[in-house]
Amino acid sequence: MSYFRITLMRSGIGLPKRVSGVLKALGLRQRMKTVYYPVTPEVAGQIMKVKELVEVTEVDKPMTIQELRATRKPDPGYYVESTVRQ
């Protein structure tokens, strides 16, 4: 079963209540929030109403919160090989 990975990229502030209601129904309350929904015509219709605000990809399985955090965590830019003992 495939899923839609929906991420809110732009804010819904100042948009009509109809648009903000769709965002609320999808569970997108703040920017960069990601939710997963099964691929259905109903969800596809909701996505089409807010297509300018969201980024959608189709994935095989939803990621857990820990997996999402791991993908967003930046590389520190350095590696500690060993610590100095005194």
PDB file with one MODEL, atoms N, CA, C and O in Angstrom:
MODEL        1
ATOM      1  N   MET A   1       0.845  -1.175   0.000  1.00  0.00           N
ATOM      2  CA  MET A   1       0.000   0.000   0.000  1.00  0.00           C
ATOM      3  C   MET A   1       0.892   1.240   0.000  1.00  0.00           C
ATOM      4  O   MET A   1       1.862   1.306   0.754  1.00  0.00           O
ATOM      5  N   SER A   2       0.576   2.199  -0.822  1.00  0.00           N
ATOM      6  CA  SER A   2       1.382   3.409  -0.892  1.00  0.00           C
ATOM      7  C   SER A   2       0.696   4.547  -0.129  1.00  0.00           C
ATOM      8  O   SER A   2      -0.511   4.538   0.112  1.00  0.00           O
ATOM      9  N   TYR A   3       1.525   5.520   0.236  1.00  0.00           N
ATOM     10  CA  TYR A   3       1.070   6.643   1.044  1.00  0.00           C
ATOM     11  C   TYR A   3       1.490   7.951   0.399  1.00  0.00           C
ATOM     12  O   TYR A   3       2.478   8.004  -0.334  1.00  0.00           O
ATOM     13  N   PHE A   4       0.728   9.017   0.679  1.00  0.00           N
ATOM     14  CA  PHE A   4       1.129  10.366   0.337  1.00  0.00           C
ATOM     15  C   PHE A   4       1.930  10.912   1.506  1.00  0.00           C
ATOM     16  O   PHE A   4       1.484  10.848   2.652  1.00  0.00           O
ATOM     17  N   ARG A   5       3.104  11.445   1.224  1.00  0.00           N
ATOM     18  CA  ARG A   5       3.872  12.169   2.232  1.00  0.00           C
ATOM     19  C   ARG A   5       3.630  13.641   1.946  1.00  0.00           C
ATOM     20  O   ARG A   5       4.081  14.158   0.924  1.00  0.00           O
ATOM     21  N   ILE A   6       2.918  14.323   2.844  1.00  0.00           N
ATOM     22  CA  ILE A   6       2.496  15.706   2.642  1.00  0.00           C
ATOM     23  C   ILE A   6       3.228  16.592   3.639  1.00  0.00           C
ATOM     24  O   ILE A   6       3.140  16.380   4.848  1.00  0.00           O
ATOM     25  N   THR A   7       3.954  17.591   3.127  1.00  0.00           N
ATOM     26  CA  THR A   7       4.687  18.524   3.969  1.00  0.00           C
ATOM     27  C   THR A   7       4.196  19.935   3.671  1.00  0.00           C
ATOM     28  O   THR A   7       4.141  20.346   2.512  1.00  0.00           O
ATOM     29  N   LEU A   8       3.844  20.669   4.711  1.00  0.00           N
ATOM     30  CA  LEU A   8       3.395  22.054   4.555  1.00  0.00           C
ATOM     31  C   LEU A   8       4.621  22.941   4.373  1.00  0.00           C
ATOM     32  O   LEU A   8       5.437  23.073   5.285  1.00  0.00           O
ATOM     33  N   MET A   9       4.750  23.546   3.202  1.00  0.00           N
ATOM     34  CA  MET A   9       5.912  24.373   2.885  1.00  0.00           C
ATOM     35  C   MET A   9       5.638  25.862   3.079  1.00  0.00           C
ATOM     36  O   MET A   9       6.539  26.616   3.446  1.00  0.00           O
ATOM     37  N   ARG A  10       4.403  26.287   2.837  1.00  0.00           N
ATOM     38  CA  ARG A  10       4.045  27.699   2.979  1.00  0.00           C
ATOM     39  C   ARG A  10       2.888  27.824   3.950  1.00  0.00           C
ATOM     40  O   ARG A  10       2.050  26.927   4.052  1.00  0.00           O
ATOM     41  N   SER A  11       2.845  28.918   4.650  1.00  0.00           N
ATOM     42  CA  SER A  11       1.830  29.145   5.667  1.00  0.00           C
ATOM     43  C   SER A  11       0.465  29.440   5.045  1.00  0.00           C
ATOM     44  O   SER A  11       0.372  29.969   3.937  1.00  0.00           O
ATOM     45  N   GLY A  12      -0.584  29.088   5.778  1.00  0.00           N
ATOM     46  CA  GLY A  12      -1.941  29.361   5.332  1.00  0.00           C
ATOM     47  C   GLY A  12      -2.513  30.629   5.925  1.00  0.00           C
ATOM     48  O   GLY A  12      -3.719  30.854   5.830  1.00  0.00           O
ATOM     49  N   ILE A  13      -1.688  31.468   6.536  1.00  0.00           N
ATOM     50  CA  ILE A  13      -2.155  32.705   7.161  1.00  0.00           C
ATOM     51  C   ILE A  13      -2.665  33.651   6.080  1.00  0.00           C
ATOM     52  O   ILE A  13      -2.003  33.861   5.064  1.00  0.00           O
ATOM     53  N   GLY A  14      -3.838  34.214   6.307  1.00  0.00           N
ATOM     54  CA  GLY A  14      -4.403  35.186   5.388  1.00  0.00           C
ATOM     55  C   GLY A  14      -5.168  34.586   4.229  1.00  0.00           C
ATOM     56  O   GLY A  14      -5.687  35.319   3.387  1.00  0.00           O
ATOM     57  N   LEU A  15      -5.247  33.276   4.169  1.00  0.00           N
ATOM     58  CA  LEU A  15      -5.988  32.619   3.097  1.00  0.00           C
ATOM     59  C   LEU A  15      -7.429  32.390   3.532  1.00  0.00           C
ATOM     60  O   LEU A  15      -7.726  32.461   4.725  1.00  0.00           O
ATOM     61  N   PRO A  16      -8.329  32.117   2.593  1.00  0.00           N
ATOM     62  CA  PRO A  16      -9.734  31.906   2.950  1.00  0.00           C
ATOM     63  C   PRO A  16      -9.920  30.749   3.933  1.00  0.00           C
ATOM     64  O   PRO A  16      -9.075  29.859   4.036  1.00  0.00           O
ATOM     65  N   LYS A  17     -11.037  30.782   4.646  1.00  0.00           N
ATOM     66  CA  LYS A  17     -11.320  29.748   5.647  1.00  0.00           C
ATOM     67  C   LYS A  17     -11.397  28.362   5.022  1.00  0.00           C
ATOM     68  O   LYS A  17     -11.079  27.362   5.666  1.00  0.00           O
ATOM     69  N   ARG A  18     -11.816  28.310   3.781  1.00  0.00           N
ATOM     70  CA  ARG A  18     -11.914  27.015   3.099  1.00  0.00           C
ATOM     71  C   ARG A  18     -10.537  26.350   2.991  1.00  0.00           C
ATOM     72  O   ARG A  18     -10.405  25.144   3.199  1.00  0.00           O
ATOM     73  N   VAL A  19      -9.530  27.138   2.669  1.00  0.00           N
ATOM     74  CA  VAL A  19      -8.167  26.610   2.536  1.00  0.00           C
ATOM     75  C   VAL A  19      -7.612  26.243   3.909  1.00  0.00           C
ATOM     76  O   VAL A  19      -7.023  25.176   4.080  1.00  0.00           O
ATOM     77  N   SER A  20      -7.801  27.128   4.885  1.00  0.00           N
ATOM     78  CA  SER A  20      -7.287  26.822   6.219  1.00  0.00           C
ATOM     79  C   SER A  20      -8.015  25.630   6.831  1.00  0.00           C
ATOM     80  O   SER A  20      -7.431  24.890   7.623  1.00  0.00           O
ATOM     81  N   GLY A  21      -9.279  25.436   6.474  1.00  0.00           N
ATOM     82  CA  GLY A  21     -10.005  24.261   6.944  1.00  0.00           C
ATOM     83  C   GLY A  21      -9.457  22.969   6.366  1.00  0.00           C
ATOM     84  O   GLY A  21      -9.405  21.952   7.057  1.00  0.00           O
ATOM     85  N   VAL A  22      -9.047  23.000   5.104  1.00  0.00           N
ATOM     86  CA  VAL A  22      -8.450  21.812   4.482  1.00  0.00           C
ATOM     87  C   VAL A  22      -7.114  21.495   5.149  1.00  0.00           C
ATOM     88  O   VAL A  22      -6.809  20.330   5.403  1.00  0.00           O
ATOM     89  N   LEU A  23      -6.310  22.531   5.436  1.00  0.00           N
ATOM     90  CA  LEU A  23      -5.037  22.295   6.117  1.00  0.00           C
ATOM     91  C   LEU A  23      -5.258  21.698   7.498  1.00  0.00           C
ATOM     92  O   LEU A  23      -4.531  20.797   7.915  1.00  0.00           O
ATOM     93  N   LYS A  24      -6.258  22.199   8.201  1.00  0.00           N
ATOM     94  CA  LYS A  24      -6.558  21.666   9.527  1.00  0.00           C
ATOM     95  C   LYS A  24      -7.044  20.226   9.437  1.00  0.00           C
ATOM     96  O   LYS A  24      -6.688  19.400  10.278  1.00  0.00           O
ATOM     97  N   ALA A  25      -7.852  19.916   8.427  1.00  0.00           N
ATOM     98  CA  ALA A  25      -8.354  18.549   8.253  1.00  0.00           C
ATOM     99  C   ALA A  25      -7.221  17.572   7.928  1.00  0.00           C
ATOM    100  O   ALA A  25      -7.267  16.405   8.315  1.00  0.00           O
ATOM    101  N   LEU A  26      -6.212  18.061   7.216  1.00  0.00           N
ATOM    102  CA  LEU A  26      -5.061  17.207   6.903  1.00  0.00           C
ATOM    103  C   LEU A  26      -4.099  17.084   8.078  1.00  0.00           C
ATOM    104  O   LEU A  26      -3.196  16.247   8.047  1.00  0.00           O
ATOM    105  N   GLY A  27      -4.273  17.895   9.105  1.00  0.00           N
ATOM    106  CA  GLY A  27      -3.393  17.839  10.267  1.00  0.00           C
ATOM    107  C   GLY A  27      -2.136  18.667  10.107  1.00  0.00           C
ATOM    108  O   GLY A  27      -1.146  18.439  10.802  1.00  0.00           O
ATOM    109  N   LEU A  28      -2.167  19.631   9.193  1.00  0.00           N
ATOM    110  CA  LEU A  28      -1.006  20.491   8.946  1.00  0.00           C
ATOM    111  C   LEU A  28      -1.219  21.814   9.660  1.00  0.00           C
ATOM    112  O   LEU A  28      -1.931  22.682   9.154  1.00  0.00           O
ATOM    113  N   ARG A  29      -0.617  21.977  10.817  1.00  0.00           N
ATOM    114  CA  ARG A  29      -0.837  23.164  11.617  1.00  0.00           C
ATOM    115  C   ARG A  29       0.331  24.136  11.579  1.00  0.00           C
ATOM    116  O   ARG A  29       0.139  25.329  11.818  1.00  0.00           O
ATOM    117  N   GLN A  30       1.530  23.664  11.286  1.00  0.00           N
ATOM    118  CA  GLN A  30       2.682  24.554  11.221  1.00  0.00           C
ATOM    119  C   GLN A  30       3.566  24.185  10.041  1.00  0.00           C
ATOM    120  O   GLN A  30       3.509  23.065   9.532  1.00  0.00           O
ATOM    121  N   ARG A  31       4.377  25.133   9.615  1.00  0.00           N
ATOM    122  CA  ARG A  31       5.259  24.892   8.469  1.00  0.00           C
ATOM    123  C   ARG A  31       6.227  23.766   8.762  1.00  0.00           C
ATOM    124  O   ARG A  31       6.629  23.554   9.906  1.00  0.00           O
ATOM    125  N   MET A  32       6.596  23.043   7.711  1.00  0.00           N
ATOM    126  CA  MET A  32       7.528  21.923   7.755  1.00  0.00           C
ATOM    127  C   MET A  32       6.988  20.719   8.522  1.00  0.00           C
ATOM    128  O   MET A  32       7.749  19.811   8.857  1.00  0.00           O
ATOM    129  N   LYS A  33       5.702  20.699   8.799  1.00  0.00           N
ATOM    130  CA  LYS A  33       5.061  19.540   9.421  1.00  0.00           C
ATOM    131  C   LYS A  33       4.790  18.522   8.324  1.00  0.00           C
ATOM    132  O   LYS A  33       4.347  18.885   7.234  1.00  0.00           O
ATOM    133  N   THR A  34       5.052  17.258   8.602  1.00  0.00           N
ATOM    134  CA  THR A  34       4.863  16.196   7.621  1.00  0.00           C
ATOM    135  C   THR A  34       3.845  15.202   8.152  1.00  0.00           C
ATOM    136  O   THR A  34       3.923  14.777   9.305  1.00  0.00           O
ATOM    137  N   VAL A  35       2.889  14.832   7.305  1.00  0.00           N
ATOM    138  CA  VAL A  35       1.893  13.817   7.651  1.00  0.00           C
ATOM    139  C   VAL A  35       1.832  12.788   6.533  1.00  0.00           C
ATOM    140  O   VAL A  35       2.231  13.063   5.402  1.00  0.00           O
ATOM    141  N   TYR A  36       1.336  11.617   6.853  1.00  0.00           N
ATOM    142  CA  TYR A  36       1.193  10.530   5.887  1.00  0.00           C
ATOM    143  C   TYR A  36      -0.268  10.101   5.824  1.00  0.00           C
ATOM    144  O   TYR A  36      -0.924   9.928   6.851  1.00  0.00           O
ATOM    145  N   TYR A  37      -0.765   9.933   4.597  1.00  0.00           N
ATOM    146  CA  TYR A  37      -2.126   9.456   4.375  1.00  0.00           C
ATOM    147  C   TYR A  37      -2.095   8.406   3.272  1.00  0.00           C
ATOM    148  O   TYR A  37      -1.299   8.512   2.339  1.00  0.00           O
ATOM    149  N   PRO A  38      -2.957   7.388   3.370  1.00  0.00           N
ATOM    150  CA  PRO A  38      -3.039   6.418   2.283  1.00  0.00           C
ATOM    151  C   PRO A  38      -3.521   7.090   0.994  1.00  0.00           C
ATOM    152  O   PRO A  38      -4.247   8.083   1.036  1.00  0.00           O
ATOM    153  N   VAL A  39      -3.113   6.546  -0.136  1.00  0.00           N
ATOM    154  CA  VAL A  39      -3.497   7.102  -1.423  1.00  0.00           C
ATOM    155  C   VAL A  39      -4.968   6.775  -1.674  1.00  0.00           C
ATOM    156  O   VAL A  39      -5.326   5.622  -1.915  1.00  0.00           O
ATOM    157  N   THR A  40      -5.814   7.808  -1.616  1.00  0.00           N
ATOM    158  CA  THR A  40      -7.242   7.683  -1.901  1.00  0.00           C
ATOM    159  C   THR A  40      -7.677   8.903  -2.695  1.00  0.00           C
ATOM    160  O   THR A  40      -7.014   9.939  -2.648  1.00  0.00           O
ATOM    161  N   PRO A  41      -8.781   8.795  -3.425  1.00  0.00           N
ATOM    162  CA  PRO A  41      -9.275   9.966  -4.169  1.00  0.00           C
ATOM    163  C   PRO A  41      -9.664  11.135  -3.256  1.00  0.00           C
ATOM    164  O   PRO A  41      -9.522  12.295  -3.642  1.00  0.00           O
ATOM    165  N   GLU A  42     -10.152  10.834  -2.050  1.00  0.00           N
ATOM    166  CA  GLU A  42     -10.557  11.899  -1.131  1.00  0.00           C
ATOM    167  C   GLU A  42      -9.360  12.733  -0.696  1.00  0.00           C
ATOM    168  O   GLU A  42      -9.422  13.962  -0.691  1.00  0.00           O
ATOM    169  N   VAL A  43      -8.277  12.070  -0.333  1.00  0.00           N
ATOM    170  CA  VAL A  43      -7.078  12.784   0.094  1.00  0.00           C
ATOM    171  C   VAL A  43      -6.467  13.530  -1.094  1.00  0.00           C
ATOM    172  O   VAL A  43      -5.966  14.643  -0.932  1.00  0.00           O
ATOM    173  N   ALA A  44      -6.503  12.934  -2.275  1.00  0.00           N
ATOM    174  CA  ALA A  44      -5.978  13.597  -3.470  1.00  0.00           C
ATOM    175  C   ALA A  44      -6.759  14.884  -3.754  1.00  0.00           C
ATOM    176  O   ALA A  44      -6.172  15.880  -4.176  1.00  0.00           O
ATOM    177  N   GLY A  45      -8.061  14.871  -3.530  1.00  0.00           N
ATOM    178  CA  GLY A  45      -8.874  16.072  -3.721  1.00  0.00           C
ATOM    179  C   GLY A  45      -8.518  17.160  -2.733  1.00  0.00           C
ATOM    180  O   GLY A  45      -8.485  18.338  -3.089  1.00  0.00           O
ATOM    181  N   GLN A  46      -8.248  16.776  -1.484  1.00  0.00           N
ATOM    182  CA  GLN A  46      -7.835  17.763  -0.486  1.00  0.00           C
ATOM    183  C   GLN A  46      -6.478  18.364  -0.841  1.00  0.00           C
ATOM    184  O   GLN A  46      -6.253  19.563  -0.676  1.00  0.00           O
ATOM    185  N   ILE A  47      -5.583  17.516  -1.330  1.00  0.00           N
ATOM    186  CA  ILE A  47      -4.257  18.010  -1.724  1.00  0.00           C
ATOM    187  C   ILE A  47      -4.381  19.009  -2.868  1.00  0.00           C
ATOM    188  O   ILE A  47      -3.676  20.017  -2.888  1.00  0.00           O
ATOM    189  N   MET A  48      -5.263  18.741  -3.814  1.00  0.00           N
ATOM    190  CA  MET A  48      -5.427  19.652  -4.958  1.00  0.00           C
ATOM    191  C   MET A  48      -5.927  21.027  -4.528  1.00  0.00           C
ATOM    192  O   MET A  48      -5.645  22.018  -5.202  1.00  0.00           O
ATOM    193  N   LYS A  49      -6.662  21.106  -3.423  1.00  0.00           N
ATOM    194  CA  LYS A  49      -7.153  22.399  -2.949  1.00  0.00           C
ATOM    195  C   LYS A  49      -6.047  23.253  -2.344  1.00  0.00           C
ATOM    196  O   LYS A  49      -6.160  24.479  -2.303  1.00  0.00           O
ATOM    197  N   VAL A  50      -4.977  22.613  -1.874  1.00  0.00           N
ATOM    198  CA  VAL A  50      -3.885  23.357  -1.234  1.00  0.00           C
ATOM    199  C   VAL A  50      -2.544  23.053  -1.908  1.00  0.00           C
ATOM    200  O   VAL A  50      -1.496  23.102  -1.263  1.00  0.00           O
ATOM    201  N   LYS A  51      -2.581  22.741  -3.194  1.00  0.00           N
ATOM    202  CA  LYS A  51      -1.380  22.292  -3.903  1.00  0.00           C
ATOM    203  C   LYS A  51      -0.274  23.333  -3.934  1.00  0.00           C
ATOM    204  O   LYS A  51       0.894  22.971  -4.077  1.00  0.00           O
ATOM    205  N   GLU A  52      -0.604  24.624  -3.804  1.00  0.00           N
ATOM    206  CA  GLU A  52       0.410  25.667  -3.825  1.00  0.00           C
ATOM    207  C   GLU A  52       1.158  25.760  -2.505  1.00  0.00           C
ATOM    208  O   GLU A  52       2.235  26.353  -2.442  1.00  0.00           O
ATOM    209  N   LEU A  53       0.600  25.182  -1.455  1.00  0.00           N
ATOM    210  CA  LEU A  53       1.170  25.323  -0.122  1.00  0.00           C
ATOM    211  C   LEU A  53       1.945  24.096   0.337  1.00  0.00           C
ATOM    212  O   LEU A  53       2.742  24.186   1.271  1.00  0.00           O
ATOM    213  N   VAL A  54       1.726  22.953  -0.303  1.00  0.00           N
ATOM    214  CA  VAL A  54       2.299  21.702   0.200  1.00  0.00           C
ATOM    215  C   VAL A  54       3.234  21.077  -0.822  1.00  0.00           C
ATOM    216  O   VAL A  54       3.198  21.401  -2.009  1.00  0.00           O
ATOM    217  N   GLU A  55       4.071  20.171  -0.327  1.00  0.00           N
ATOM    218  CA  GLU A  55       4.922  19.350  -1.179  1.00  0.00           C
ATOM    219  C   GLU A  55       4.489  17.906  -0.952  1.00  0.00           C
ATOM    220  O   GLU A  55       4.424  17.445   0.188  1.00  0.00           O
ATOM    221  N   VAL A  56       4.196  17.197  -2.029  1.00  0.00           N
ATOM    222  CA  VAL A  56       3.650  15.844  -1.923  1.00  0.00           C
ATOM    223  C   VAL A  56       4.547  14.874  -2.665  1.00  0.00           C
ATOM    224  O   VAL A  56       4.954  15.120  -3.801  1.00  0.00           O
ATOM    225  N   THR A  57       4.847  13.764  -2.002  1.00  0.00           N
ATOM    226  CA  THR A  57       5.544  12.651  -2.644  1.00  0.00           C
ATOM    227  C   THR A  57       4.817  11.370  -2.289  1.00  0.00           C
ATOM    228  O   THR A  57       4.142  11.293  -1.263  1.00  0.00           O
ATOM    229  N   GLU A  58       4.954  10.377  -3.132  1.00  0.00           N
ATOM    230  CA  GLU A  58       4.318   9.092  -2.876  1.00  0.00           C
ATOM    231  C   GLU A  58       5.391   8.124  -2.378  1.00  0.00           C
ATOM    232  O   GLU A  58       6.408   7.918  -3.040  1.00  0.00           O
ATOM    233  N   VAL A  59       5.153   7.531  -1.200  1.00  0.00           N
ATOM    234  CA  VAL A  59       6.118   6.633  -0.579  1.00  0.00           C
ATOM    235  C   VAL A  59       5.456   5.286  -0.299  1.00  0.00           C
ATOM    236  O   VAL A  59       4.230   5.173  -0.282  1.00  0.00           O
ATOM    237  N   ASP A  60       6.292   4.266  -0.079  1.00  0.00           N
ATOM    238  CA  ASP A  60       5.766   2.925   0.177  1.00  0.00           C
ATOM    239  C   ASP A  60       5.262   2.741   1.591  1.00  0.00           C
ATOM    240  O   ASP A  60       4.262   2.058   1.813  1.00  0.00           O
ATOM    241  N   LYS A  61       5.955   3.353   2.565  1.00  0.00           N
ATOM    242  CA  LYS A  61       5.523   3.218   3.957  1.00  0.00           C
ATOM    243  C   LYS A  61       5.794   4.522   4.693  1.00  0.00           C
ATOM    244  O   LYS A  61       6.736   5.237   4.354  1.00  0.00           O
ATOM    245  N   PRO A  62       4.980   4.839   5.696  1.00  0.00           N
ATOM    246  CA  PRO A  62       5.206   6.076   6.449  1.00  0.00           C
ATOM    247  C   PRO A  62       6.426   5.951   7.352  1.00  0.00           C
ATOM    248  O   PRO A  62       6.747   4.865   7.834  1.00  0.00           O
ATOM    249  N   MET A  63       7.099   7.070   7.574  1.00  0.00           N
ATOM    250  CA  MET A  63       8.257   7.102   8.467  1.00  0.00           C
ATOM    251  C   MET A  63       7.799   7.413   9.883  1.00  0.00           C
ATOM    252  O   MET A  63       6.797   8.099  10.087  1.00  0.00           O
ATOM    253  N   THR A  64       8.538   6.905  10.856  1.00  0.00           N
ATOM    254  CA  THR A  64       8.248   7.236  12.247  1.00  0.00           C
ATOM    255  C   THR A  64       8.800   8.626  12.543  1.00  0.00           C
ATOM    256  O   THR A  64       9.541   9.192  11.740  1.00  0.00           O
ATOM    257  N   ILE A  65       8.439   9.164  13.689  1.00  0.00           N
ATOM    258  CA  ILE A  65       8.904  10.490  14.075  1.00  0.00           C
ATOM    259  C   ILE A  65      10.422  10.495  14.220  1.00  0.00           C
ATOM    260  O   ILE A  65      11.082  11.461  13.836  1.00  0.00           O
ATOM    261  N   GLN A  66      10.978   9.412  14.776  1.00  0.00           N
ATOM    262  CA  GLN A  66      12.430   9.342  14.943  1.00  0.00           C
ATOM    263  C   GLN A  66      13.139   9.310  13.589  1.00  0.00           C
ATOM    264  O   GLN A  66      14.193   9.925  13.432  1.00  0.00           O
ATOM    265  N   GLU A  67      12.579   8.606  12.618  1.00  0.00           N
ATOM    266  CA  GLU A  67      13.176   8.559  11.281  1.00  0.00           C
ATOM    267  C   GLU A  67      13.126   9.930  10.603  1.00  0.00           C
ATOM    268  O   GLU A  67      14.078  10.329   9.933  1.00  0.00           O
ATOM    269  N   LEU A  68      12.014  10.649  10.780  1.00  0.00           N
ATOM    270  CA  LEU A  68      11.907  11.999  10.219  1.00  0.00           C
ATOM    271  C   LEU A  68      12.947  12.932  10.826  1.00  0.00           C
ATOM    272  O   LEU A  68      13.577  13.713  10.114  1.00  0.00           O
ATOM    273  N   ARG A  69      13.126  12.851  12.141  1.00  0.00           N
ATOM    274  CA  ARG A  69      14.113  13.701  12.805  1.00  0.00           C
ATOM    275  C   ARG A  69      15.519  13.375  12.329  1.00  0.00           C
ATOM    276  O   ARG A  69      16.342  14.275  12.162  1.00  0.00           O
ATOM    277  N   ALA A  70      15.800  12.104  12.110  1.00  0.00           N
ATOM    278  CA  ALA A  70      17.130  11.699  11.660  1.00  0.00           C
ATOM    279  C   ALA A  70      17.420  12.236  10.257  1.00  0.00           C
ATOM    280  O   ALA A  70      18.557  12.605   9.963  1.00  0.00           O
ATOM    281  N   THR A  71      16.410  12.284   9.391  1.00  0.00           N
ATOM    282  CA  THR A  71      16.634  12.805   8.043  1.00  0.00           C
ATOM    283  C   THR A  71      16.841  14.311   8.049  1.00  0.00           C
ATOM    284  O   THR A  71      17.524  14.841   7.172  1.00  0.00           O
ATOM    285  N   ARG A  72      16.264  15.011   9.020  1.00  0.00           N
ATOM    286  CA  ARG A  72      16.379  16.467   9.079  1.00  0.00           C
ATOM    287  C   ARG A  72      17.601  16.933   9.858  1.00  0.00           C
ATOM    288  O   ARG A  72      17.982  18.101   9.772  1.00  0.00           O
ATOM    289  N   LYS A  73      18.222  16.031  10.620  1.00  0.00           N
ATOM    290  CA  LYS A  73      19.370  16.413  11.427  1.00  0.00           C
ATOM    291  C   LYS A  73      20.568  16.688  10.523  1.00  0.00           C
ATOM    292  O   LYS A  73      20.961  15.822   9.743  1.00  0.00           O
ATOM    293  N   PRO A  74      21.149  17.876  10.616  1.00  0.00           N
ATOM    294  CA  PRO A  74      22.269  18.193   9.725  1.00  0.00           C
ATOM    295  C   PRO A  74      23.536  17.458  10.136  1.00  0.00           C
ATOM    296  O   PRO A  74      23.692  17.060  11.291  1.00  0.00           O
ATOM    297  N   ASP A  75      24.432  17.284   9.183  1.00  0.00           N
ATOM    298  CA  ASP A  75      25.731  16.704   9.434  1.00  0.00           C
ATOM    299  C   ASP A  75      26.536  17.697  10.269  1.00  0.00           C
ATOM    300  O   ASP A  75      26.557  18.880   9.930  1.00  0.00           O
ATOM    301  N   PRO A  76      27.202  17.266  11.349  1.00  0.00           N
ATOM    302  CA  PRO A  76      27.915  18.226  12.194  1.00  0.00           C
ATOM    303  C   PRO A  76      29.092  18.892  11.498  1.00  0.00           C
ATOM    304  O   PRO A  76      29.530  19.959  11.927  1.00  0.00           O
ATOM    305  N   GLY A  77      29.616  18.289  10.433  1.00  0.00           N
ATOM    306  CA  GLY A  77      30.725  18.896   9.721  1.00  0.00           C
ATOM    307  C   GLY A  77      32.080  18.432  10.216  1.00  0.00           C
ATOM    308  O   GLY A  77      33.107  18.783   9.635  1.00  0.00           O
ATOM    309  N   TYR A  78      32.095  17.650  11.282  1.00  0.00           N
ATOM    310  CA  TYR A  78      33.354  17.139  11.800  1.00  0.00           C
ATOM    311  C   TYR A  78      33.092  15.810  12.512  1.00  0.00           C
ATOM    312  O   TYR A  78      31.949  15.484  12.833  1.00  0.00           O
ATOM    313  N   TYR A  79      34.140  15.063  12.750  1.00  0.00           N
ATOM    314  CA  TYR A  79      34.048  13.789  13.455  1.00  0.00           C
ATOM    315  C   TYR A  79      35.097  13.750  14.554  1.00  0.00           C
ATOM    316  O   TYR A  79      36.242  14.148  14.340  1.00  0.00           O
ATOM    317  N   VAL A  80      34.711  13.276  15.720  1.00  0.00           N
ATOM    318  CA  VAL A  80      35.635  13.138  16.837  1.00  0.00           C
ATOM    319  C   VAL A  80      36.199  11.725  16.767  1.00  0.00           C
ATOM    320  O   VAL A  80      35.471  10.751  16.955  1.00  0.00           O
ATOM    321  N   GLU A  81      37.509  11.612  16.494  1.00  0.00           N
ATOM    322  CA  GLU A  81      38.128  10.302  16.386  1.00  0.00           C
ATOM    323  C   GLU A  81      38.439   9.725  17.752  1.00  0.00           C
ATOM    324  O   GLU A  81      38.205   8.541  17.994  1.00  0.00           O
ATOM    325  N   SER A  82      38.953  10.530  18.625  1.00  0.00           N
ATOM    326  CA  SER A  82      39.229  10.070  19.989  1.00  0.00           C
ATOM    327  C   SER A  82      39.300  11.287  20.891  1.00  0.00           C
ATOM    328  O   SER A  82      39.532  12.404  20.431  1.00  0.00           O
ATOM    329  N   THR A  83      39.100  11.064  22.157  1.00  0.00           N
ATOM    330  CA  THR A  83      39.185  12.156  23.115  1.00  0.00           C
ATOM    331  C   THR A  83      40.547  12.142  23.779  1.00  0.00           C
ATOM    332  O   THR A  83      41.195  11.099  23.861  1.00  0.00           O
ATOM    333  N   VAL A  84      40.974  13.274  24.244  1.00  0.00           N
ATOM    334  CA  VAL A  84      42.272  13.403  24.891  1.00  0.00           C
ATOM    335  C   VAL A  84      42.080  13.144  26.373  1.00  0.00           C
ATOM    336  O   VAL A  84      41.240  13.768  27.022  1.00  0.00           O
ATOM    337  N   ARG A  85      42.878  12.205  26.907  1.00  0.00           N
ATOM    338  CA  ARG A  85      42.807  11.905  28.343  1.00  0.00           C
ATOM    339  C   ARG A  85      43.951  12.606  29.050  1.00  0.00           C
ATOM    340  O   ARG A  85      45.071  12.688  28.547  1.00  0.00           O
ATOM    341  N   GLN A  86      43.633  13.103  30.224  1.00  0.00           N
ATOM    342  CA  GLN A  86      44.682  13.798  30.990  1.00  0.00           C
ATOM    343  C   GLN A  86      44.941  13.126  32.297  1.00  0.00           C
ATOM    344  O   GLN A  86      45.790  13.577  33.066  1.00  0.00           O
TER     345      GLN A  86
ENDMDL
END
